[in-house]
Structure formats: structure tokens, C-alpha cells
Amino acid sequence: MISALLKSARPAQWLKNLILFAPLIFAGVMTDTQNIISVIEAFSVFCLLSSGMYLFNDLIDKEKDKLHPLKKLRPIASGKLSSVSVAAFIATLFVGGFSWSWSLNYEFFIITVVFILFNLLYTVFLKHIVIIDVMSIGVSFVIRAYAGALVISVPTSKWLLINTLLLALFLGFGKDAMSYYYLKIKPRDIEKS
């Protein structure tokens, strides 16, 4: 059960939270030990919260995922994890993440609440709207970058936020384009062989 919970928490996706380190680098304060520790803690908080959101997403999409050829193998959709145990784990991750963020500073705590509220909106509504879904992922990266600045109390560069958004949109639309390409091309290739 623990391995299934950890798999559903998607630790590979924690790489997205590395954007929290960008303000540390671009503000020129990466030699300050306390700032480094604060950003590492902020990174850990976002890992907890984002894992909670992935679990929530899988719980909400459980029935739909059962019909998907790959997603049906996920621990929640396949029935390896009960809804009650997943809900308890989500609550644990959120309580841990919010408590930790509160201990860092008030502004950082507020941005973590915004991050979760925005991702709840995305999971329930925004991900079902074409174009808006990818733009929402871009905004999620901007929130992370902004959080990285708030945790070490440095001014947020508008250029950092703009470039973060543009890079996230580029990757998001590129991923969608590749998915579309392979979904359209692969069946023809299979028919020819």
C-alpha cells in the first residue's frame, strides 16, 4: 500500500518544483546559507502539496481513468488503493505542507494556499477547456517561481515570471502537439505494417 501511495504521489513530477530555486539564483543571493535552506524547505513544501494534488486528481478522475488504456493501471483507478486511504493521505500531505509553509513566513503560506486553490480549480474545471488547460499549467509554474522569491523575501523580477510563463507554455503546447502527432500518426503506421 505504501509503495502504491508513493507511486500515485508522482515523485518524478517534483522536478517541476525546481523553479523555486530560480529567484535564489537571479537575485544573486545563492551564497547565503539561510536562503538556500529556506528554498530547500519551500521546495519540500511544494513537493508535499503537489503530490497531494496529483492524488486528488487521480481520485476525482478514478472512474474516467478506468476506461483509459494506460491510466487504468494507476493504483487508484485499478483499485489497489481505497478512496478512504487516498483521502487520508491527501489530508496528511496538505496539513503537513501548509503547517510547514506557515512556519517559513506568512507571504509564503499565502502563496501555497493560492497554489492549491488554483490547482483545485484546474483539476475540477480548467483542465477540460482547450488552450486554457495548458495556460493554467504555465500559471502554476509562475506561482512556483513567485513562491521561491517570497520565501527568501527578495523582489520578484517580472522578466523571471514572464520567461517562466513563456517556457512553461512552450513545453506545454509542445507536449500537446507531440501527443496529437503521435495519436494521429501511429494508427496509420500500425495499419500499414
Rosetta blueprint (number, residue, H / E / L):
1 M L
2 I H
3 S H
4 A H
5 L H
6 L H
7 K H
8 S H
9 A L
10 R L
11 P H
12 A H
13 Q H
14 W H
15 L H
16 K H
17 N H
18 L H
19 I H
20 L H
21 F H
22 A H
23 P H
24 L H
25 I H
26 F H
27 A L
28 G L
29 V L
30 M L
31 T L
32 D L
33 T H
34 Q H
35 N H
36 I H
37 I H
38 S H
39 V H
40 I H
41 E H
42 A H
43 F H
44 S H
45 V H
46 F H
47 C H
48 L H
49 L H
50 S H
51 S H
52 G H
53 M H
54 Y H
55 L H
56 F H
57 N H
58 D H
59 L H
60 I H
61 D L
62 K H
63 E H
64 K H
65 D H
66 K L
67 L L
68 H L
69 P L
70 L L
71 K H
72 K H
73 L H
74 R L
75 P L
76 I L
77 A L
78 S L
79 G L
80 K L
81 L L
82 S L
83 S H
84 V H
85 S H
86 V H
87 A H
88 A H
89 F H
90 I H
91 A H
92 T H
93 L H
94 F H
95 V H
96 G H
97 G H
98 F H
99 S H
100 W H
101 S H
102 W H
103 S H
104 L H
105 N L
106 Y H
107 E H
108 F H
109 F H
110 I H
111 I H
112 T H
113 V H
114 V H
115 F H
116 I H
117 L H
118 F H
119 N H
120 L H
121 L H
122 Y H
123 T H
124 V H
125 F L
126 L H
127 K H
128 H H
129 I L
130 V L
131 I L
132 I H
133 D H
134 V H
135 M H
136 S H
137 I H
138 G H
139 V H
140 S H
141 F H
142 V H
143 I H
144 R H
145 A H
146 Y H
147 A H
148 G H
149 A H
150 L H
151 V H
152 I L
153 S L
154 V L
155 P L
156 T L
157 S L
158 K H
159 W H
160 L H
161 L H
162 I H
163 N H
164 T H
165 L H
166 L H
167 L H
168 A H
169 L H
170 F H
171 L H
172 G H
173 F H
174 G H
175 K H
176 D H
177 A H
178 M H
179 S H
180 Y H
181 Y H
182 Y H
183 L H
184 K H
185 I H
186 K H
187 P H
188 R H
189 D H
190 I H
191 E H
192 K H
193 S L
